[in-house]
Amino acid sequence: MRPNYVKNKLAYERGQLLSKDFAPHNVENKLARRYDDPRGVLNIWVDETREQTGESIPYFDPDAGIEGVRVLMLLQDPSNAADGESGFISRYNNDPTAQNVYKTCEATGLRYETYLPWNVVPWWVRNPAMGGQGRTLANQAARARPYLIEFLDLLPEAPAVIILSGNEAQKAWRSATKSGVPAKLRGAKIFDDCPHPAGQAYNNIDQKTGIKNSIRLERIFAEAAQRVGNT
């Protein structure tokens, strides 16, 4: 019987769920490969950024974008599932956001091998171990801005598509790039109106368009897939 704490049922049913509590072997497998190419350089950077900031920062999933980061997806900050239960930013995490991303990829043909998920704030803002209740997305996005720029500079190739998912990611991106988008990213198609795939937002109706956010997300993912030749 499926445990009632499984939030990403798609990953669970396929044996891919990342959870130290429920599927520790999956987490151990990812940890063993976290420094392998092509994500090795980025995960060494994660270690260095952890040391500099004192924050618990999840790793990049070694299975994301393995054919090249053609699509970069930036959300706001990691969930507690990413921070503690898996230790990775992944569509296989045990939370509704990961499940919604996974479902949308399946529906639109956006393959995991060609996209990389990350966050404008690489640490969990509400982390209680870091005084999470006294921190805001706005002040942590400002603090994280140099690390966002560092990450973008470290990308091994220029993505063709950048998806900014949710208001906070969009605001942080505008602030980080107010003096100009980094040169290597200037050719990318930037979706700066993508809704956040979190459970509540995913099911809401967008007030500007009258369209359900899940449908808006599907349309953006479908266009991204088409642009990078996934479909």
C-alpha positions in Angstrom: 0.0 0.0 0.0 1.3 3.5 -0.9 2.3 5.4 2.2 0.1 8.4 2.8 3.2 10.8 2.9 4.0 10.2 -0.7 3.3 13.4 -2.5 5.0 12.6 -5.9 2.9 9.5 -6.8 4.3 9.4 -10.4 7.9 9.1 -9.2 6.8 6.6 -6.5 5.0 4.4 -9.0 8.0 4.3 -11.3 10.5 3.6 -8.5 12.2 7.0 -8.9 11.1 8.7 -5.7 13.9 10.6 -3.9 13.3 10.2 -0.2 15.8 9.3 2.5 12.8 8.0 4.6 11.1 5.9 2.0 13.6 5.1 -0.8 17.1 5.7 0.6 18.7 3.6 -2.1 17.6 6.1 -4.7 19.2 9.0 -2.8 22.3 7.0 -2.2 22.6 6.3 -5.9 22.4 10.0 -6.7 24.8 10.9 -4.0 27.4 8.4 -5.4 27.1 10.1 -8.8 26.8 13.7 -7.9 30.4 14.6 -8.9 30.2 12.7 -12.2 30.0 14.6 -15.5 28.1 16.6 -16.6 26.8 17.9 -13.1 30.1 17.4 -11.3 31.4 21.0 -11.7 28.1 22.5 -10.5 27.9 20.2 -7.5 31.5 21.1 -6.5 30.2 24.7 -6.7 27.3 23.7 -4.4 29.8 22.4 -1.8 31.8 25.7 -2.0 28.6 27.8 -1.7 27.5 25.8 1.3 30.8 26.5 3.0 30.7 30.2 2.1 27.1 30.7 3.3 26.6 28.2 6.0 23.4 27.1 4.2 22.1 23.6 3.5 22.0 23.7 -0.3 20.6 20.7 -2.3 22.7 19.3 -5.1 21.9 19.3 -8.8 20.3 16.1 -10.0 23.1 14.2 -11.9 20.4 12.9 -14.3 19.1 16.3 -15.3 20.2 17.9 -18.6 22.6 15.0 -19.3 22.3 15.7 -23.1 22.9 19.4 -22.5 21.1 22.1 -20.7 18.8 23.2 -23.5 16.1 24.4 -21.0 16.9 26.0 -17.7 14.0 26.2 -15.2 14.4 28.6 -12.3 12.0 28.5 -9.4 12.2 30.5 -6.1 13.8 28.3 -3.4 14.1 24.6 -2.5 11.3 22.9 -0.6 11.9 21.1 2.7 11.6 17.8 0.7 14.6 18.9 -1.4 16.5 20.3 1.6 16.2 17.3 3.9 14.4 14.4 2.4 16.4 14.1 -0.8 19.2 16.6 -0.8 18.7 17.3 -4.6 16.7 19.6 -6.8 14.8 17.1 -8.9 11.5 16.3 -10.4 11.6 13.1 -8.4 11.4 14.8 -5.0 8.6 14.0 -2.6 6.5 17.1 -3.0 3.6 18.4 -5.1 5.7 20.9 -7.0 8.0 18.1 -8.3 5.1 15.9 -9.2 3.4 18.8 -11.1 6.6 19.5 -13.0 7.0 15.8 -13.8 3.4 15.4 -15.0 3.7 18.5 -17.2 6.9 17.2 -18.7 5.2 13.9 -19.5 2.2 15.7 -21.1 4.3 18.0 -23.3 7.3 15.9 -24.2 9.9 18.0 -22.4 12.6 15.4 -21.6 14.5 15.5 -18.4 17.7 14.8 -20.3 17.5 18.3 -21.9 16.4 20.5 -18.9 17.9 21.5 -15.6 15.8 22.7 -12.6 17.3 25.2 -10.1 16.3 28.1 -7.9 17.1 31.8 -7.7 17.7 31.3 -4.0 19.6 28.0 -3.7 18.8 27.4 -0.1 15.4 26.8 1.7 14.4 30.3 2.9 12.1 29.0 5.6 14.6 26.5 7.0 13.9 26.5 10.8 17.5 25.6 11.5 18.5 29.0 10.0 15.9 31.1 11.7 13.6 30.6 8.7 10.6 32.5 10.1 12.7 35.7 10.2 13.7 35.5 6.6 11.8 36.5 3.4 12.2 35.5 -0.2 13.0 39.2 -1.0 15.9 39.6 1.3 17.3 36.1 0.6 17.0 36.7 -3.1 19.1 39.8 -2.7 21.6 37.9 -0.6 21.7 35.0 -3.2 22.1 37.3 -6.2 25.9 36.9 -6.5 25.5 33.1 -6.4 22.8 33.1 -9.1 25.2 35.0 -11.3 28.0 32.6 -10.5 25.8 29.6 -11.3 24.8 31.1 -14.7 28.5 31.7 -15.5 29.2 28.1 -14.7 26.6 26.6 -17.0 28.6 24.4 -19.5 26.5 25.6 -22.4 24.0 28.4 -23.2 20.4 27.2 -22.8 18.0 27.9 -25.7 15.1 28.4 -23.2 14.9 29.9 -19.7 11.7 29.4 -17.8 11.2 31.7 -14.8 8.6 30.0 -12.7 6.6 32.1 -10.3 6.6 35.7 -9.3 9.5 35.5 -6.9 11.8 33.9 -9.5 10.8 36.5 -12.0 11.5 39.4 -9.7 14.8 38.0 -8.7 15.8 37.5 -12.3 14.9 41.1 -13.2 17.0 42.3 -10.3 19.9 40.1 -11.1 19.9 41.1 -14.8 19.0 44.8 -14.5 22.4 45.7 -16.0 21.9 43.2 -18.7 21.5 39.5 -19.3 24.8 37.6 -19.3 26.3 37.5 -22.8 26.0 33.7 -23.1 22.3 33.8 -22.3 21.3 36.6 -24.7 20.1 34.2 -27.4 17.7 32.3 -25.1 14.0 32.5 -25.2 13.0 33.7 -21.8 9.5 32.8 -20.4 9.0 35.5 -17.7 5.3 34.8 -17.1 5.3 31.1 -16.1 3.2 30.2 -13.1 4.7 28.4 -10.2 3.9 24.6 -10.2 3.3 24.4 -6.5 0.1 22.6 -5.5 -2.1 25.6 -4.8 -0.8 27.9 -7.6 -0.9 25.0 -10.1 -4.7 24.6 -9.7 -5.6 28.4 -9.6 -7.0 30.4 -12.4 -4.8 33.2 -13.6 -6.6 36.5 -13.0 -5.1 38.2 -16.1 -5.9 35.6 -18.6 -8.7 33.6 -17.1 -6.7 30.4 -17.8 -5.9 27.7 -15.3 -2.2 27.8 -14.3 -1.7 24.1 -15.0 -2.8 24.8 -18.7 -0.5 27.9 -18.9 2.4 25.7 -17.6 1.7 23.1 -20.1 1.7 25.6 -23.0 5.1 27.0 -21.9 6.6 23.5 -21.5 5.2 22.5 -24.9 6.8 25.5 -26.6 10.1 24.9 -24.8 10.1 21.2 -25.9 9.4 22.3 -29.5 12.1 24.9 -29.5 14.8 22.4 -28.3 13.5 19.6 -30.5 12.1 17.3 -27.8 9.0 16.7 -29.9 
